[in-house]
Each structure stands twice: as structure tokens, then as C-alpha cells.
Amino acid sequence: MPSNDASAIEQEGPDQAYRSRLKQGIFALPKCKSCNELHFFPRVVCPHCGEFELEWQTVSGKGEVYSTTTIRRKPERGGNYNVCLVTLEEGPRMMSRVEGVDSELVEIGDQVIASINNDDDEPFVVFTPNKEG
């Protein structure tokens, strides 16, 4: 089980440390110990202040759709799907998709909640409409 400090980043690399947590069902992002900012995508240097001392912090998964588009595909190829940028409650913005709603009904400002999809070889974060928010 990966630790919650920067040593996991140094041993595994930031991307692998992120994916290892997702495989365990944990949605966590690197947080700078100097400026206290979270960032996505995981990397070894804080993009806000340039410091190297990072730790992993579990995030709420709550967010808001910042930008959205529909990728159109023929039904036999799986049909249309949504691609969006979501601003997490904690600040970072990430690209993903909103599931559980028609791709054309996703709108900027929609409140969403993250879940981890482990159906494929590598886990990834997707969002669904947040009925509470």
C-alpha cells in the first residue's frame, strides 16, 4: 500500500502513485507542503511554486463542469459520449467525462461527483451528476 508522502512519488513516479491509489479505490492528488496547493496531473514539482516536497491528499470528488463537448460516434461504435473539464472542489481541474446522463445534456456549471472506474486495465476517474449538490 503506497504511503501518503512524497516518497511514493520518488519510488513509483507520480503517475504510477496516482494509479496505485485509484486501484485501491482512493482518489487522491499531490499537495505541495510549501504552498498547500493541490494539482492535477500528478508530477514531481509543484506547478504553483516549484517546490519538490509533495504529499498525497484524498479529495472529496465533488466538482463542477467547467467545459463540455459531445464526441459523436455511430451507435455500432458505442454511441455519443461526453468529454469535459471538471473543476474539483479543492481547486484542480481535470479532464474526464460525465456518465449517467445523455452526453448532450451535460452543461457548464453542472455539479458532479467522482467515481473510480476499474473496468479496464487501468483505473480512471469519471463523474456522475451530483444529486445532492
C-alpha positions as CSV (number, residue, x, y, z in Angstrom):
1,M,0.0,0.0,0.0
2,P,1.5,3.3,-1.0
3,S,2.3,5.8,1.7
4,N,0.8,9.2,1.9
5,D,4.0,11.1,1.4
6,A,6.3,12.2,-1.4
7,S,8.5,9.0,-1.0
8,A,5.8,7.1,-3.0
9,I,6.3,9.7,-5.8
10,E,10.0,9.2,-5.8
11,Q,9.8,5.4,-5.8
12,E,6.9,4.9,-8.2
13,G,6.8,8.1,-10.1
14,P,3.8,10.4,-9.8
15,D,1.6,8.8,-12.4
16,Q,2.1,5.3,-11.0
17,A,1.5,6.5,-7.5
18,Y,-1.8,8.2,-8.7
19,R,-2.9,5.0,-10.5
20,S,-1.9,2.8,-7.5
21,R,-4.3,4.8,-5.3
22,L,-7.1,4.6,-7.9
23,K,-6.6,0.8,-7.9
24,Q,-7.2,0.8,-4.2
25,G,-10.4,2.9,-4.6
26,I,-8.7,6.1,-3.4
27,F,-9.0,9.4,-5.3
28,A,-6.0,11.4,-4.1
29,L,-3.9,14.2,-5.6
30,P,-0.5,15.6,-4.8
31,K,-0.4,18.6,-2.5
32,C,2.5,20.9,-2.1
33,K,3.8,21.1,1.5
34,S,5.1,24.6,0.8
35,C,2.1,26.5,-0.8
36,N,-0.6,23.9,0.2
37,E,-1.9,23.8,-3.4
38,L,-3.2,20.5,-4.9
39,H,-2.5,19.8,-8.5
40,F,-3.6,17.6,-11.4
41,F,-1.9,15.9,-13.3
42,P,0.5,14.4,-10.8
43,R,4.1,15.5,-11.2
44,V,7.3,15.7,-9.1
45,V,7.4,19.5,-8.9
46,C,4.6,21.8,-7.7
47,P,3.4,23.8,-10.7
48,H,2.3,26.6,-8.4
49,C,5.6,27.4,-6.6
50,G,8.2,25.0,-7.9
51,E,8.8,23.1,-4.7
52,F,9.6,19.4,-4.6
53,E,8.0,18.5,-1.2
54,L,4.7,16.9,-2.0
55,E,2.2,14.7,-0.1
56,W,-0.9,12.9,-1.3
57,Q,-4.3,14.1,-0.1
58,T,-7.6,12.4,-0.6
59,V,-10.1,14.7,-2.3
60,S,-13.9,14.8,-2.0
61,G,-14.6,14.1,-5.6
62,K,-17.1,16.9,-5.8
63,G,-16.8,19.2,-8.7
64,E,-18.3,21.5,-11.3
65,V,-18.3,21.1,-15.1
66,Y,-16.1,23.9,-16.4
67,S,-16.3,22.9,-20.1
68,T,-18.0,20.2,-22.1
69,T,-18.4,18.7,-25.5
70,T,-20.1,15.7,-27.1
71,I,-18.0,13.3,-29.1
72,R,-20.3,11.8,-31.8
73,R,-19.9,8.2,-32.8
74,K,-22.1,5.8,-34.7
75,P,-24.3,3.6,-32.4
76,E,-22.5,0.5,-33.5
77,R,-19.2,2.1,-32.2
78,G,-20.7,2.8,-28.8
79,G,-22.7,6.0,-29.5
80,N,-22.0,9.5,-28.4
81,Y,-20.1,10.3,-25.2
82,N,-19.2,13.4,-23.2
83,V,-15.8,14.8,-22.6
84,C,-15.4,17.6,-20.1
85,L,-13.2,19.6,-17.8
86,V,-14.2,19.4,-14.2
87,T,-13.0,21.9,-11.5
88,L,-12.7,19.9,-8.3
89,E,-14.0,21.5,-5.1
90,E,-10.4,21.5,-3.9
91,G,-9.3,23.6,-6.9
92,P,-7.6,21.4,-9.5
93,R,-9.2,21.0,-12.9
94,M,-9.1,17.6,-14.7
95,M,-10.4,16.2,-18.0
96,S,-12.9,13.3,-17.8
97,R,-16.4,12.6,-18.7
98,V,-19.9,12.7,-17.2
99,E,-21.8,9.4,-17.2
100,G,-25.3,8.5,-16.2
101,V,-26.8,11.3,-18.3
102,D,-27.2,11.9,-22.1
103,S,-24.0,13.4,-23.3
104,E,-25.8,16.4,-24.9
105,L,-27.5,17.2,-21.5
106,V,-24.2,17.9,-19.7
107,E,-23.9,21.7,-19.1
108,I,-21.3,24.1,-17.8
109,G,-21.9,24.6,-14.1
110,D,-23.4,21.1,-13.5
111,Q,-22.5,19.8,-10.1
112,V,-20.8,16.3,-10.4
113,I,-19.3,13.7,-8.1
114,A,-16.3,11.5,-9.0
115,S,-16.2,7.7,-9.0
116,I,-13.3,5.4,-10.0
117,N,-13.9,3.1,-13.0
118,N,-11.9,-0.1,-12.6
119,D,-13.5,-1.9,-15.5
120,D,-10.5,-1.5,-17.9
121,D,-6.8,-2.4,-17.4
122,E,-6.1,0.9,-15.8
123,P,-8.5,2.7,-13.4
124,F,-9.7,6.2,-14.2
125,V,-11.9,8.8,-12.7
126,V,-15.4,9.5,-14.2
127,F,-18.1,11.8,-12.9
128,T,-21.9,11.5,-12.5
129,P,-24.4,14.2,-11.7
130,N,-24.4,15.1,-8.1
131,K,-28.0,14.9,-6.9
132,E,-27.1,16.4,-3.5
133,G,-25.1,19.4,-4.9
